[in-house]
């Protein structure tokens, strides 16, 4: 593989290589969308990984498999550069799991209607995986890049990456930049920042009693739960960007029994990492309060994402991307979102990080999820243009 001497400032050969690849990209996307990959179905997620492994094999790109016991294996595709000017890899991130149950691909297979592609996970984020795969293929075909390129393909993002978070953090620590191809916003913008999220379960314990004959002997866990929900929701501070939502509750044995047990699930979102601990401390205090005499409660973190916070380095990276996209005819900007993603884990390692670089789509996690197919090639070209010109941002 010939060595490229520097990060080049002009439109790269990789950008030109991508120009005629829409049909090939759509074929790979169709195969991925028609392969179920529900997060907790390891075999299915690994089958989706096999689709990508076959693609990389056809391109002559090496791929490593990092086995996972409970969730899908992690894949690491690499375009090396033994004589790199900067040996830190450029990390392209993406997850292949979806929120949809087994059998969804058969019920709603990939289809295209009036320029929009539909199917489970078509935008979130199988289109992003296609973008990353073809960007790697483009650089490999054109002789590489002054830095190694790595596409990290994870398996459990939709459930807060319980297995893959340590892998993402490890890869990000050694990376030059991290570029996550989650879907672009419906506006066409990329993602400039994301909230962090903490997902918690809590239990409330009371004392059972017959609600007619022995009502006074009971201690209602449901009553205590209701008090806690009101206090939890009162922690929301929209001006600061902190929200607390109890989205699931259950409890009780029967209508004529004072409830001895109740449960709830909490979604906490925040903008700045500094806000995380303050919110958790407040939630802990609410759990410790004896809202109904004789009741108690406990809570635990079930999963979480870290926020994607902008730094001076990530701002330079975003400016370089947006300028390059403009040169390619795309008028887009950065946009903040309350949604979470793996990009926060990479950014927390101090790595300049961008997100939302995949194809443009919307209505993720619903049967109406869509992707604008005309954005696949341009978004891949914009990503390739950024990679080509990284040196201009001194990153």
Helices and strands as residue ranges (DSSP letters): H 13-18, H 22-33, H 42-59, E 62-66, E 74-79, E 90-95, H 104-107, E 111-113, E 116-118, I 122-126, H 127-141, E 149-154, G 157-159, H 165-173, E 177-180, E 190-194, E 196-205, E 209-210, G 215-217, H 221-233, E 243-251, E 257-258, E 261-270, H 273-288, E 296-305, H 312-327, E 334-337, H 343-347, E 353-354, E 361-362, E 370-372, H 375-388, G 390-393
